[in-house]
Amino acid sequence: MNQPKQPIYTPKRPYLLRAFYEWIADNNLTPHIMVDARSDQVQVPRQFVKDGSIVLNVSMTATSNLMMDNDQVTFSARFGGKSVSIWLPMWSIMGIYAKETQDGLHFPPEEYAESMAIPAAEAPAPRPSLATVAGTAVTNSDEGSSSDADDGQDEPPPPKPTKRPALRVVK
């Protein structure tokens, strides 16, 4: 028998990410995102990646030009006193939470399984949860060592944003 074709929906992750970001900011809390940084497509300062992931402070005071659209998150932040352009494909965002309360949302990896450019053999068995990251969160502040920075060359600018719906934070 012929099975009825299931409709293909857009992923929920970008919408939930923007909604939780807004809720966290509206409650005067500090939004942090946990990112799967194992792929070379993820542009973050590699010296701060621990166990294949990085936690980033994405508050209005820690970032500039923050843009969250349906395909990516881009912004600039300071690491070790140096401005760095961050580019995160939406599939790399593992979760968002408020630093102060740990309230947040962990995203299931299945939603973007075909997009992840990481061989299954490299994937760790258990993925870190938001609760386990709280004590080891790396935030984008001026605390990093400038000796860990690359040869003083600036990161390439993030790709041009698409014309899809987006959340833009204006300071």
Backbone torsions as a table, in degrees:
resi	resn	phi	psi	omega
1	MET	NA	151.7	177.4
2	ASN	-83.4	127.9	176.2
3	GLN	-82.7	139.4	175.5
4	PRO	-64.5	140.6	-178.3
5	LYS	-73.5	128.6	178.3
6	GLN	-75.8	136.3	176.5
7	PRO	-67.2	149.7	177.4
8	ILE	-99.1	119.4	-179.3
9	TYR	-101.6	157.6	174.1
10	THR	-72.2	152.3	179.3
11	PRO	-62.3	147.1	179.2
12	LYS	-82.0	-22.5	-172.0
13	ARG	-52.4	-48.9	-177.8
14	PRO	-63.5	-34.0	-179.8
15	TYR	-71.6	-42.6	178.7
16	LEU	-68.5	-37.3	177.7
17	LEU	-60.1	-48.5	179.9
18	ARG	-64.9	-39.5	-179.9
19	ALA	-65.5	-45.3	179.0
20	PHE	-67.1	-38.3	177.2
21	TYR	-57.5	-47.8	-178.8
22	GLU	-64.3	-41.7	178.9
23	TRP	-62.7	-44.5	180.0
24	ILE	-63.0	-46.9	-179.7
25	ALA	-65.1	-40.7	179.5
26	ASP	-62.5	-25.0	179.5
27	ASN	-97.4	17.1	177.8
28	ASN	55.1	38.0	176.0
29	LEU	-108.3	172.0	-176.3
30	THR	-103.8	111.6	-179.7
31	PRO	-76.3	132.2	174.9
32	HIS	-124.2	142.0	174.3
33	ILE	-117.4	141.9	176.6
34	MET	-101.3	130.3	-171.7
35	VAL	-123.3	135.0	171.8
36	ASP	-80.6	108.9	-173.7
37	ALA	-105.5	20.3	-178.2
38	ARG	-73.3	-22.0	-178.9
39	SER	-88.1	145.4	175.7
40	ASP	-69.4	-15.9	178.3
41	GLN	-70.4	-21.0	179.8
42	VAL	-83.8	120.4	-177.3
43	GLN	-102.0	98.8	177.4
44	VAL	-139.1	161.8	175.8
45	PRO	-68.5	111.4	-172.8
46	ARG	-63.1	-24.6	-178.7
47	GLN	-68.4	-14.4	179.3
48	PHE	-102.0	1.2	179.1
49	VAL	-78.6	129.7	179.1
50	LYS	-125.6	126.7	178.9
51	ASP	52.7	37.4	176.0
52	GLY	80.8	3.0	179.4
53	SER	-136.3	163.7	178.5
54	ILE	-143.4	143.4	176.3
55	VAL	-109.0	128.4	-175.7
56	LEU	-120.4	135.1	172.8
57	ASN	-77.7	118.9	-179.1
58	VAL	-114.9	29.9	177.8
59	SER	-70.6	164.0	-179.6
60	MET	-63.6	-28.9	-179.1
61	THR	-82.5	-18.4	-177.6
62	ALA	-97.9	-12.0	-176.3
63	THR	-127.7	163.1	168.7
64	SER	-134.0	147.6	-179.6
65	ASN	57.0	40.3	178.4
66	LEU	-67.1	127.9	179.8
67	MET	-134.8	122.4	176.7
68	MET	-119.1	106.3	175.6
69	ASP	-114.0	-167.5	-174.5
70	ASN	-74.8	-14.7	-176.7
71	ASP	-113.7	-20.2	-171.8
72	GLN	-159.6	163.7	170.5
73	VAL	-123.4	127.4	178.8
74	THR	-131.2	147.1	175.1
75	PHE	-171.7	171.1	172.4
76	SER	-114.8	144.6	179.1
77	ALA	-149.2	165.8	179.9
78	ARG	-103.4	130.7	175.2
79	PHE	-127.8	120.7	-179.5
80	GLY	59.2	32.4	178.9
81	GLY	81.7	1.0	-177.2
82	LYS	-113.6	133.4	178.1
83	SER	-73.7	132.2	-177.8
84	VAL	-129.9	135.7	174.2
85	SER	-85.3	129.1	-178.8
86	ILE	-109.8	134.1	175.3
87	TRP	-134.2	121.0	-177.1
88	LEU	-124.8	114.5	172.7
89	PRO	-63.8	147.1	-174.6
90	MET	-57.5	-33.8	-179.4
91	TRP	-66.0	-18.3	-179.1
92	SER	-83.2	-12.3	-179.7
93	ILE	-77.5	116.6	-177.7
94	MET	-93.6	-23.3	-179.1
95	GLY	179.3	167.4	176.2
96	ILE	-138.0	140.6	179.3
97	TYR	-154.4	162.5	175.1
98	ALA	-87.8	126.1	-176.7
99	LYS	-58.1	-41.6	-173.2
100	GLU	-71.2	-35.6	-174.0
101	THR	-113.8	-12.7	-174.8
102	GLN	66.0	9.5	174.4
103	ASP	-70.3	133.4	179.5
104	GLY	179.2	-157.3	-175.2
105	LEU	-144.0	132.1	175.3
106	HIS	-102.4	128.5	-175.8
107	PHE	-90.9	137.1	178.3
108	PRO	-71.8	136.8	-178.1
109	PRO	-70.0	-19.6	-175.4
110	GLU	-62.6	-29.4	-175.2
111	GLU	-58.8	-33.2	-178.4
112	TYR	-119.6	27.1	-174.4
113	ALA	-54.3	-40.6	-178.5
114	GLU	-74.7	-19.0	-178.2
115	SER	-85.4	-25.2	-174.9
116	MET	-68.9	123.9	-176.6
117	ALA	-92.0	44.4	-178.1
118	ILE	-125.1	123.1	178.2
119	PRO	-59.3	144.1	-177.7
120	ALA	-59.4	-30.4	-179.5
121	ALA	-65.3	-25.3	-179.3
122	GLU	-86.1	-13.5	-176.1
123	ALA	-72.0	130.8	177.7
124	PRO	-70.7	154.0	-178.1
125	ALA	-60.8	-67.2	177.1
126	PRO	-94.2	134.0	176.4
127	ARG	-84.6	144.2	-179.9
128	PRO	-64.1	144.8	177.9
129	SER	-99.1	165.8	-179.4
130	LEU	-62.2	-35.1	-178.3
131	ALA	-65.8	-35.6	-177.8
132	THR	-78.2	-13.7	-176.4
133	VAL	-89.8	-17.1	-171.6
134	ALA	-52.0	-45.5	-176.9
135	GLY	-78.7	-16.2	-175.8
136	THR	-115.9	19.5	-176.6
137	ALA	-64.8	133.1	174.3
138	VAL	-99.7	122.6	179.0
139	THR	-110.3	155.8	-178.6
140	ASN	-86.1	87.6	177.5
141	SER	-128.2	-170.9	-179.6
142	ASP	-88.6	21.1	-175.9
143	GLU	-83.1	-19.5	-175.4
144	GLY	-67.3	161.6	178.7
145	SER	-85.3	128.6	-178.9
146	SER	-70.1	-17.3	177.6
147	SER	-71.3	-20.1	177.5
148	ASP	-80.3	-13.5	-177.1
149	ALA	-67.7	154.0	178.2
150	ASP	-68.1	-179.8	-167.8
151	ASP	-60.6	31.9	177.1
152	GLY	79.6	3.5	179.7
153	GLN	-86.4	140.0	179.9
154	ASP	-72.9	150.5	174.7
155	GLU	-67.5	151.3	175.7
156	PRO	-66.7	149.1	-179.6
157	PRO	-65.9	151.7	179.2
158	PRO	-65.9	157.3	179.4
159	PRO	-61.3	157.2	179.0
160	LYS	-60.4	134.7	179.1
161	PRO	-67.6	150.6	177.7
162	THR	-78.9	173.2	-177.8
163	LYS	-93.6	24.4	179.0
164	ARG	-85.4	168.8	179.0
165	PRO	-56.4	141.9	-176.7
166	ALA	-150.1	157.5	173.2
167	LEU	-104.7	124.6	179.7
168	ARG	-121.2	123.6	-179.7
169	VAL	-92.9	125.6	-179.9
170	VAL	-114.1	126.6	-179.8
171	LYS	-81.0	NA	NA
